[in-house]
Amino acid sequence: MAGETTFLLDLGVLTVAALLLSLIFVRLKLPAVSGQILAGMIVGPYVLGWVTDPTTLNQISSIGIVLLLFILGLELDPVELQKTASSIAVLTLIEVGIAFAFGFAASALLGLGTMVSFVFAMTASVSSTAIVGKIILEKRMFRASESKTLVGLLIVEDIIAVGFLIALSTMTPGAALTPSEQVSKVVVTGLGGVSLVVVGYFLAKFLAPVAIDYLASYEIESEEIPFLFALALGLLFAVVAAYLGYSPGIGAFIIGLSIRGKQSKFLFEKVSPLKDIFLVLFFVSMGSLIDPFPSLALGFPIVLALALLIVGKFAGGYVVGVITGRKAGEASSSPMSYGTWLIPRGEFSLVIGQFALSVGLIAAGTFSLIGLSVLVTAVVGPLLLRFTGPRLAPVDHATKPQID
């Protein structure tokens, strides 16, 4: 009974803190996500210590990651991704590569080891789809062609982030494995990933449509039945992915991406109400795992490192703007605006960092650096957008076709 009371108390403290900080940040015209991360950090075990149970925090964040990637998979269409990849992928690789290089330089400045530097650079190279996408939707003032370019960049970055997670899944910390054992592990993990994709494809192609059409007939009698099916599908593949050595979110993403058309729309409608709930809890719980004091104790080097992270993403976006023929000086299409839009890091940076922490690739201090970088860039990016951001028009997202 005491355990249940503690869990509810922790959840209540996190929720109230998220509400208060979100209100403050919205009034300041900053992303609520930044306030939620800060709220978790303040009430977490390292600052005020009002929420200290690591089990609660890890459970909340794990569920949030799985649902986030499952819903992201449902929103995306492989066919649209193919079209996006042909025109946007090269641009995305260039700007992610530039940000990765700056992230690696920041790691060297902080004296991090090679493996830790790679992880840190991964987290530094992926922008926040949640933050940037929300700002775009709120402004509703982006010209369609530019909107598709920016949203396309974010979508391909999400795919790259999933690739980072897959790569991390094949790595084992320490020198316990011989080179041949390491190669064997990579091969086995790779085959497991291929098996997961194949099973997901056949399930989505042949079994899921029949099951979804059948369960849809029960929607009038009981809305919970289709909802439970959608939830069970995402969680089942999360468990299978974890069993095969991958991040649980990878499995949820694969099965979500495999389902298309009206079945995708049906499942998305069932689980999307959970998206905002667990997304908030995810950011708050991630914030509560951040210990800011070791990072702040680094003094001037951490300031320089954060500056490098900001400049890295800005430079990558600026190059994209130049390549796509945007002319500097035109407020609605300046390369500077592209660079500024891509500065905020967010959910995938935290997902990558938490997974690396859970498998022992990085220590808690490095995760705190990642969390602090997310918090700072999530605030600095929107602030700079007030000076460089274009006026945007409504956006067409590269989502799955809505089939009636």
N, C-alpha and C positions, 0 to 999 in steps of 0.2 A: 504493500500500500504506500509505503514511504517512497519507493522508487517511482510509482505512478505520479505521486504528488510532486516530486522533484522534476520529473519530465514536463508536466503541465506548467509548473512554475517557470522552468527554463524557457519553454516555448512562449509563455506569456510575456516574459521579460524581453525576449528577442523581438516579439511582435510589436509591443508598445514602443520599444526603442526605435525599431524600423519606421513606425508611424511618425514619431516625433521628428526624427532626422529627415525623413522624406518630405514632410511638410516644410521644414526649414530650407531644404535644398530646392524645392519647387518654388518657394517664394523668392529665392535667390536666382531663379531661372537656370538652375543646374540640374543635371540628371538625378532623378530619385535614386537610381542604382548606386551612385556614389555615396549618398546619405545612408543607404542600407548597409553598405560595406563598412562605413565609418561607425554606424550604430552597433554592428556586431563586434567590431574591434573595441569599442568603448566598454560595452557590458561584458565582454568576454573575459577569459581567465587572466589575461596579461595586463589589463588596465584596471577596471573597477572590480573584476572578479565576481560579478553577479551570476554569470553562467559559467560553470567550471566542468560540467560532465562531458568528457570527450566522446562518450558513446552517443549521447544525444546529438552533438554537433556532427559527428561522422555519419550517423544514420540519416539526418536531414539532408546533408550535402550529397550523399550517395543517391538517395531517391530523386533529389532535384536534378542531378546530372543525367540520370537515366531518362527521366521524363523530358528533360530539355532536348536531348539528342533524339529521342523517339519522335517528338513533335516536329523537330527540325526535319527529320527524315520524311515524315508525312507531308510536310509543306513543300518539299522539293520534288521535282519531276526529273528522272534521269534523262528524258528526251530533251527537256529544256536545258539541263546541265550540259548536254553535248553541244547544243547550240552556243551556250555561254562559253564553254571551254574553247571553242574554235576561235572566238574573237577576243576573249578577256583573259584566258589562262596565261598567255605569255606576259601580258601587262602585270598580272597579279604576281607571277613568279619574280618579275623584276623588282617590284616594290617590296615584296616579302623578303627577297634576297638582300636588298639594301637595309631593311629594318633588322634582319638577322645579323648582318655584319656589324651594325651599330650596337646591337644587343650583346654580341660577342665582345666587342671593344669595351662596353660597359662592364662586362664580367671580368675582363682582364684588369680593368681599373680597380675593381673591388677585390682582386686577388683570388678569384674563384678557380677551382680546378677545371680541367678540360671537360670532363663529363658534365659537371654542374654548369659550366659555361654554355654547353650545347643546350641543356634544358632551359636555362635562363634566356638564351637567345631565341629559343622556340616560343617562349611565352611573350617575348618582346616583339615578335614579328606578326602577330595576329590581332587585328582590330576587333572591337566589340560590335557584333551584329546587333545585339540587344540595345546598346546605347545609341549607335549611329542610326539604326533603323527606326528607333522610337523618335529621335529628333527629326528625321525626314518626314515621318508620318504626321508629327505635330505641326511642322512648318507648312507642309502641303504647298510648296512653292517652287518645286524643282522641275525644269523642263524635261520632257519625257526621255530624250536621247541621253542626257547627262545622268538622269536618274537610273536608267538601265545600266550605264557604265559603272556607276558607284555601287549599286546593288549587286551587279555581277561580280565586282571585285570582292565584296563581302561574302558572297556565296562560295566563290572559289577558295577564299581564305578559310572558310569553315571546312571545306573538303581537305585543304592542306593541314588544318589543325587535327582532323581525324587521322590523317596520314602520320602526323607527329605522334599521336597516341599509339597507333599501330607499331611505329618504330620503337617507341619506349617499351612496348609490351615484349619485344624480343630481347631486351637488354637485361642483364643480370649484374647487380653491383658487386664489386669486389673481384678477386682473382681466384675464386673457388673453382671455376670451370676451366678446363684446358681448351686450347683453340678448336680442337675437333669437337669437343662437347658443346662449345659455343655455337659452332656452325650447325651442329645437329639440332640445337635448340631453336635456332633461327628457322631452319627448314621445317621442323615440326610445327612451330608457331605459324609459319607461312601457310602450310598445308591446312592447318586448323582454320585459318582465316578464309582460305578458298572454300573449304567445306561449309563454313558459316554463310558465305555469300551464295553458294549453290543451293543450300537448304532453304535459305531465305527466298531465293528466286522461285523455286518450285512451290514452296508453301504459298507465296503471294500470287503465283500464277494459277495454281490449280485448286488449292484447298481454301485459302482465305476468302476468295469471292463467293464460293458456295456457302461457307460458314456465315459470312457477313450478310448475304441475302436472306439466309434462313433466320438469323437472329434479329434482322430488321423487322421481321413480322411480329416479334414480341415487343417492339418499341412502345406501342400504345398501351399494352398491358403492364409492362414493367420497363422503364427506361434504364434500370440498373443493369439488366442483362447485357445489352450491347456495350455499355460502359465497362463492365467487368471483363468482357472479351477483349476489348481494346487494351485495357490495363494489363491483363494476363499475357497478351501477345508480346507487348513491349518488355515486361519483366522476365518472361520466359527466355527470350533471346538474350537479355542481359545476363541471366544466369549461365546460359550456354557459352556466351563469349567469355565470361569469367572462368569457366571450367577449362576453356581452350587456352587460357593465359592472356586474354585481352582485357582491356578496360570494359566493364559491364555496359557502359554507354555505347560502345562500338556495336554490340549486338542489337541494342535498341535502335540505333541509327540505321543499321543495315536492313532490318525488317521494315522499318518505317519507310525507307527509301524504295524498297522493293514493291510496295503496294501502291497502285496507281488508280487514276480515274475516280469514279464515284465511290469505290470502296475506301480510297484514301480520304476523300471528303467526309464520308460517314464516320470513320474512326477519328479523324481530326476534330469533328464537332463533339465527339463524346469525351475526349480527353483534354481538349483545349481549355475548359474551365479550370483545370488543375495547373495550367501553365503559369499563370500569374502568381498563384499561391506558392508553388514550389520554386519559382524563379526568385521571388522575394526571399523565401526561406534559404534558398541556395546562397544568395549574395550575403545575407545576414550571417549564416553559419560560416561561410568562407571568411568573412570579416572577423569573426570571433576567434579564428585560428591564427590571426596575424598578431605577432608580438612586435610592436613598432620600435621598442627601445633598443634592441641590438642594431637595427638599421640606422636609427637616428644617432647612435653612439659613434657611427663611422665618421660623422661630421661632414667635412667638405667633399670627400670622395663620393658619398651617396648623392649629393647635390649634382655633381658632375655626371654621375652615372644616369640619374633621372633625366638630366638635360640631353644626354646622348640618346636615350630612348625616345624622347620627344622629337629631337632633330631627325632621328633615323626614320621614323614613320612619316614625318613631314617631307623629308627628302624623297622617300619612295613615292608618296602621292604626288609630289611636285613633278617628278619624272613622268609619271603616268599622264598628268595634265599636259605636259609638253609633247609627249609622244602622240597623244590623241588630238593634237592641233589646237589646244586651247591657247588663247593669247593672254598673257599677263597684262593686267591693267583693266580688263573687263570684269567687273565684280561678279557677274553671273557665270563666268566660265574661266576664271583665273586658275592656273596651276596651283597657286597658293591655297585656294579654297579646297582643292582635292587633297593637298597635303594635310590641311587642318582637319578635314572630316575624318581622316583615318588615324588620328592620334590616339583616341581612347582605346585602351585595352579593357578586357572584361571577362566574360564567362569562360571562354576557351583558355585564356591565360591561367585562370584559376583551376580549371579542370585539369590541364596539363600539369600544373604545379602540384595539385593534390595527388594525382596519380603517381607522379615521380616520387613524392614524399611517401606514399603508401607502400611502394615497392623498394624503398631505400636508396633511390638514386640521388636524392638530395636530402639535406637535413632541414629541421624546422626553421633554422635561421635563414636559409635560402628561400623557403616558402614565404617567410615574412617579407623578404626583399621583393618577391613577386607580388605579394599582396599590396605592399606600399606603392609599387610601380603602377599597379592597376588603379589604386585610389587616386594617385597624383595625376596620371594621364586622363582619367575619366573626368577630372575637374578642369584640368588645363585645356583639353581639347574643346569642350563647349564654350569656355571663356574666349578662346582665340577665334572661334567661329563667329562671335559677335562682330569681329572686325574684318574677317576675311571670307566668311561664308556667303555663298550665293543665295539669292532668293529662289526658292524651289517651288516647283509645281507638283501636282499629285504624281505618285510613283506607281509604276506597274511592276509588281514583284514577280520574279521568275518562279512562280509556284505551279502546282499541278493543275491541269485543266479541270475546270468545274463542269462536270458532266451530269446533266439532270436525268 
